[in-house]
Amino acid sequence: MVRNTLSEYPRGFDSEILRVKKRERHNLARELHDEMGQYLTAIHYYATSIVRLNETASIDDSANAIDHITYKLLDIIHKKIKQLRSEEFAEIELNFIENISQMIRDWRKNNSCISVDVQTTGIFTDVDSNVLLTVFRLTQECLTNISRHAKASSVLIRIRRVDGYIVLNVVDNGNGFDINRKTGRFGIVGMRERVAERNGVLKIVTSIGTGVNVSVHLPCLILSEGEKQ
């Protein structure tokens, strides 16, 4: 009886399971990269600053910062392990703009020499949380890339709701890069995957010495009244 029941599954059923598992692994890899990348960059910054410092007070400040960031990383790892065990994927909190603002404030603590202008337009409370999480992660990845590579002095982040889409623009005035040589970097690959999963469009405009302009268009996927509750 069991044998007959199993034989009734479609031929592609096993392949579909493998595809789902592969997609989940990719999602987890991106989550770890996006969340841990910014903190590992900060640890590197403070560790190298200690090497250059002679003043005890400054060394203590950098050591305390490393300790705080390490605690953050341990918390992230704990949450990811819990996520793997429960097979649940966390959703972004309801207050989308405040989440973005807090993430940027945290980033600025380690990048105080870079000015950040944040502009938001529209209401986001009825947008699917998975779409909002994608916008959050893309913004986070852009800022991590700016910390690591750009040598920028200013960043403009614009998040708008326009004609059924959420439009994200992140523009910096840093070094820029040859996009034909750099697109293999995991950060950019992950960004492309995130946008593709939401049926969106990602455009990166840059060249050496011109800064970087990242533009993303994502369909909003409006929640029903029941889903809002």
Secondary structure, DSSP 4 states (H G I P E B T S, - for coil): -HHHHHHTS-TTHHHHHHHHHHHHHHHHHHHHHHHHHHHHHHHHHHHHHHHH---HHHHHHHHHHHHHHHHHHHHHHHHHHHHHHHT------S-HHHHHHHHHHHHHHT-TTSEEEEEEES--TTB-HHHHHHHHHHHHHHHHHIIIII--SEEEEEEEEETTEEEEEEEE-S----HHHHTTSHHHHHHHHHHHHTT-EEEEEE-TTS-EEEEEEEE--BPPHHHH-
